[in-house]
Amino acid sequence: MKCCPGNALSRRNFLTVGAIGGLSLPAFFRLQEAQAEQKNYVSKEGTAKSVIYIFLPGGIAHQETFDPKPYAPVEYRGPFNSIETNVPGVRLNELLKQTATVADKLTICRSMTHGEAAHERGTHNMFTGYRPSPALVYPSFGSVVSHEYGPRADLPPYVCIPSMPNIYAGTGYLSSSFGAFSLGDDPVRDGFQVRDLQRPGDVDDPRFDKRRKLLDIVNDHFRQQEESDALDAVDTNYQRAYALISSQKAREAFDIGKEEPAVRDEYGRNEAGARMLLARRLVEAGVRFVTLTYGGWDMHDNIAGGIQGQLPPFDQAFATLIRDLDRRKLLDSTLVCVTSEFGRTPKINGTAGRDHWPKVFSIVMAGGGIARGTVYGSSDATASEPLDNPLTVEDWATTLYQCLGIVADKELMAPGGRPVEIVDGGKVISGLLA
């Protein structure tokens, strides 16, 4: 199998946008031209043109969300009842009232499984498709997508809302060129502004253009002195950064204030609603991969109170996101994932909570080539382990990449010239696909 060209660019730190225009975006656009020259295993867009990756940090309880056990003993069942969805025979937690009305657009996976009970290791699994290794840091899904496809419509290929949630959402062994663009602010906040997108107040159009021309002069000087390919790459990075700053369409994609008030109300004027609404705006405008986080789900104590406080806003925002994508004809081309690092213990503990449990948990997928109105796999009667169709991290990641048109066993080049498969040993799960 052919390997892609190396990913590291030798960069000359002779100039930064901050020195000439108060900006720092070029770091998010160092995408190598070499990848366009690959002749084998070139990724071609699949059914999913974009991804919205919703991560619920802390380990959300499957029993209190997507896999209730209404007939289990109360110490397993937990403090909540369940409700019917619009898919016959499929029940959800009683607080997921709106999600129950869009279940016919979802695939609920109730048999996700891995062996990592520590937050960091479970998170690594769910952001990379790999078990953690002391020998190598693996790239996140978003960085792989950035590497394979690059930017579209003057927008960063990979965006994190509101910021990069953990180190495993990063580039791993890939160049930092393929890292996420983080907002630097939360869209729920009054006066929300994306870091670096706004010019300094004293920089008008003529001054902006003048500084851009100054950059061209400096680049030409260094190019004449050294004729370095790296300098050409740096110049390209700055051009992309300036394109984003100067593109009205790109800037408006990040402006949640452009949404109709009724749509903002539909999502909910809270963290979950604002973040998911912004994610929809970004994929609609051309961003390829959006990661967003919401809440804190590490509920060792008082799980009833924790779920009551956080699940209803998620329910409203998530159900609205699915409806909104569908009515805009974007759901078929946008893959939506809801994941967490693991689930929670089958039995309620002595402090009315649940502890870490990676043996079985639930994730949800929708759109982008994923089946609609189905449940994949199941857990046993007490939600302790998979009963059928256990879904491994490798198989799930391979299926995700299949939807994106990325060959999961393609080899990328790690430091030292070591070829590493994007996913090692996974297979496409046809039961997840439309």
N, C-alpha and C positions, 0 to 999 in steps of 0.2 A: 504494500500500500504506500502511496506517495505521501510524503509529509509536506505540510505547508512550509513556506519560507520562514526563517527565524523572525521573531517578533520585536527584538530589541532595536531601537533606533539610537545611534550615538548622537546625543543632543548637545548643542553648543548654547550655553546659558549666557549669550551675549546681550540679550535684550528681552524684556518682558513687556506684555501689553500694559501691565501696571505702570511701567515707566513712561508710557506715551499716552495712555488714555484711561488709566484707572481701572483696567479690566484684567481678568485672569482666566478667561474661557479657553484659550488655546490648549491648555492641558487636556481638555476633553475632546480634542479633535486630532490627536496624533495617530491617525489611522494610516497604515502603510500602503503605498501604492503597489507593493510587491504582491499583496494578496490578490489583486485583480489579474495577475499574470498566471495564477494557478491553472493548470490544464486538467488536473484530475481531482475529483471529489469537490468540485466547486459547489457551494450551497446555492440552491435556487429556491425562491420563496415557495412555501407550501400553502396549505389551506389557511394557516394563521399568518397574517401579515404583521401582527403586533401581539404583545402579551401584556396583560395586567396581572401582576403577581402580588397577591394580597397575603402578607405574612402576619400571623397573629402570635406575637412572641410570648414565650412562657410555657407553652404547652396547653392548648385548649382541650377541655374535657370533651371527648366524643359522646359520652353519655348525656351530657347537658346541652348537646347541640344537634349533631347530625346522625347520631346512632342511639336514640333513647331505647331503654329496655323496660317498657311498661309492665311486663309480666314478671320481672325479676323481683326477688325479695327487696324490701325497702332499703337495706344497707347497700345494695348494689344499684338499685334503681335511682336513688338520689332524691332530691327535694322537689323535682318538677314533674308535671304531667307532660303528655305528648299530644300532638294534634295531627290530623290528617292533612295531606298535601293534595295538590291537584293531580297527583299520580296515584292511582289506586294502590292501596296497600303500603304506601311509603309514609312514614310518620317522622316528624321532627319535634324538637323541644317546643313547648307551648309558647315560648317567647319569640320563636321564629315565624311569626304570623305572616309577614309579607314574603319571606323566602318560600313559605309553603305555597304561595300563589304562583311562583315561577319555577317550581320543581320540575315542570315539564320541559324546561330549557336547560336543566343541569344534569350532570352525572355525579352522583355521590359515591365516593369510594370508601367503603367501610372496612377495608382489609389492608390498609397501609401498614407496613411493618418494617422495623429495623431493630438493631440491638443496642442503641446508644441512649442511655438514660441520663446523661449529663447534658445540660442546656447547650454548651458550646459544640459538643460533638453532634448532637441531634440537629442543631442549626446548620452545621457544615453539610450534613447529609442533604438537607432540604434546599440548600442554595447551590449545591455543586453537582449532586448526583453521585458523590464519592464519599466513602468512609474517610475520616481524617487520617492523615499519614504524617509521621514526623519527618519524612524525607522530602515532602513536596506539598506546596500549597496550591490547591486547585482553583481554577477560575469559576466564577459564578455563572449561572445561566445568562444573566444580562451581559456580562463581559464577553461570553462566547458569541452571543448574537451580535454584539458590537463588532467583534473581530470578523465574523463571517459576512456581515452585510454593510457595515458602515452607516453613515448618516443618510437621512432622507429629508427632503424639503427644508434644508437649512436648519434642521433640528438635531440635537444630540441623539444618538441611537439608543442610549440607555440613561434613564432618569430615575432617581430615588426621591420619594416623597415621604416625609419632609427632608430627610437626609439619609446617608448610607446607614442602614440599621445595624450592621455588624461587619466585622472584618471579612466574613465569608461571602459578603455581597460584592467583594472586590475582584481584582483581576487575577489573583493567584500568580501562577508562573508566566502569564501573559504580560505584555508591556502595560504600563500604567496608562498608555494611550487609549486603552479600551475600558477605562474605568467609568463609573457613573457620574453624571452631572447631578449634584445635590442642590436642592433649592436654597438651603440656608435659612429658611423661614417656613412656618407652617401656614398653609392656605386658610386655615380657620381663623387666623389672627386678623383683627381689624388693621387695615393698612398693609396687608401682605404684599411684599415685593420680592421677586426672585433676585438673589444675590448676583451681581455682575451684569444683569440684563439692562439695567438703566444706566445711561451715561451720567457722568457727573453733571451737576446743574449748569456749570459754566461751559460745557462742551456742546455747541450747537452743530448743525450739519456742516457748515464750512470748516469749522475747527476739526471736527471728526474726520472729514475727508483729507484735511491737511496732514493730520497725524498719520493717516493711512499711507499717504504719499511719502511721508518721512520714513516710515517703515520700509517701503519699497526701495528707497535710496540706500538705506543701511544694508538691506538684504543684497542688493546689487553689488555693493562694495565687497562684502564678504565672499560673494559668489565669484567675483573677479579674482580675489586673492587666493581662494582655495578650490573653487570648482567642486564643491562637496555635494554629494547627493543628500546628505543630512540637512544641508542648508535649504535645499529645495523643499524637503519635507517640512522643515520649520516654517518656511514661507507659506506652504499650503495650509498648515495649521492655523496660522494667523488669518489667512484669507477666510477660512471657515468661521473663525470666531467673529470677524468683522461682518460676515454674511448674516450670522445670527443676530448680532446687535442691530444691524441696519434693516433687517427684514421685518416689516410691520406684521406680516402673517405669523412669523415665528414668535415675536414678542406677545402677540395677542393670544397665542395658544396657552401661555402661562397666566393670562389675566382672567382669573375666575370671576372678576367683577363684570365681565362682558356677558355672563350668563343671565338669562331671564330670572327675575326673583322667584317666579313660580317653580322653576326647575331647581333652584337652590333650596327652596322649601321642601321640594319632593325628596331630595337627597338627605336633607336635614342640615341645619346650620350648626354643626358640631364637627369634631375631628374626623369621624368616620365619613360623614357626608361631604365635607370639603375636600378631603383627600381623594375620595373615589370620583367625585365630580371632576377634579383636576386631572385625574388619570384618564378619564374619558376624553377630555378636551385634548390631551396630549396625543393619545393614539389616533384621534380623529384628525389631528394636524399632521401626523407623520412619525411620531416617536415609535420606535420599534419595540422597546421593552421598558415597562414602568414597574418598579417595585414600590409598594407602599406598605407601611405597617400601621396597625391600629391596636390600641389597648395593651393590657398586661394580664396574662392568663395563667400565671403561676400560682394557682389557688390552693395552697396547702391548708388554708383555714377558711371557714365560712364561705364555701363555694356558692351557696345560695345568694348571698349578698353580692358577691363579685359578679356572678352571671347576670343578676338582675340589673346591676349598674352598667354593664358594658354590652350585653348582647342586644338589647333593643335598638340602640343607635346603629350597630353593625347590621342588624336585620333590615332596617329601613334603607340604609345606604346601599347595601349589597343588592337587595331586590330591585331598587331603583336603577342601579348600574346595569343590571341584566336587562331590565325593560327598556332602558334608554338606548343601550347599544342595539337592541333588537329593532326598536322602532326607527332608528337611524340607519338600519341595514348594515350595521357594523359588527354584529355578533358573529356572523359566519366567518369573518376574517380576523376576529380578535379572540385570542385564547385567554380566558380568565381562570386563574387558579387561586384557591383559598387553602393555605397550608399552615402548619405549625410544626415545631420541632419534634413533638411526640404527643401522646395522649396522657390520660390520667388513670390512676389505679382503679381496678374494678370496684373495690370497696371504699365507702366513705370512711375516713380515718377518725381518730379520737378528737380532732379539732374541727370536725364538720367540713373537712376539705378532702381533696384527693392529691396523691403524690405522683411522681413521674412514672410513666408507663409507655415504653416504646414498642411493646410486643404487638399491639394493634391500636390503630387510631384512624381517624377519618380525614379525608381531604375532599374538596369539591372542585370540579372543573366544568367549564362551559365554553361553547363557541369554538371557533378556529379549527373545526374538523372533529370535535368531540361529540359523542352521541348525546342526544337529548332525552330527558325523562327516564333515566335509567339509574339503577343502583348496581355498582360493580363490587362483587365480593360481599362478605358478611363476617361479622364477629360472632362468637358463641353467645350463649344465653346470658352470660354475665359480662359481656364485652371484655373478656380477658385475653383472647387470642383469636387469630383468624379461624373461621370455620370453613370457608372455601375461598378459592382464588386469592391467596395472599399476594399483595402487590409490593414488590421490593422497590427500593429507591432507584436501583439501576434500570429496572423495567419501566418505571414511571418516567424517569428522565429521558430514556430512549424514546418513549412514546411522545413526550413533549417535543423533543427535537424533530421527530418524524412530522409532526404537525407544522413545524416551522420550515421544513424542507432541508434540515441539516442532517447529514449522515453522522450518526452518533459514534460510530467506530472510526471515524476519520482521525488521523493522528495530527496533533499539533506539536510544535517543537518547544520543549521545556529547556531551561538553562543547561548548558553543557552539551546541547545537541541531542538530548534524549527525546525520542518520540513518545507521546502520551495520547491515548485515545480520549476523545471528548467524554465518552462514557465507556467504562470497562465492563463488558460482559452482559449488558442489558439486551432486552428484546422488546420489540413493539407488541403492545397488548391490544389485539384487535377488538376486544370487548369494550375498550374505552372509546373507540373511534366510531364516527357516524357511518 
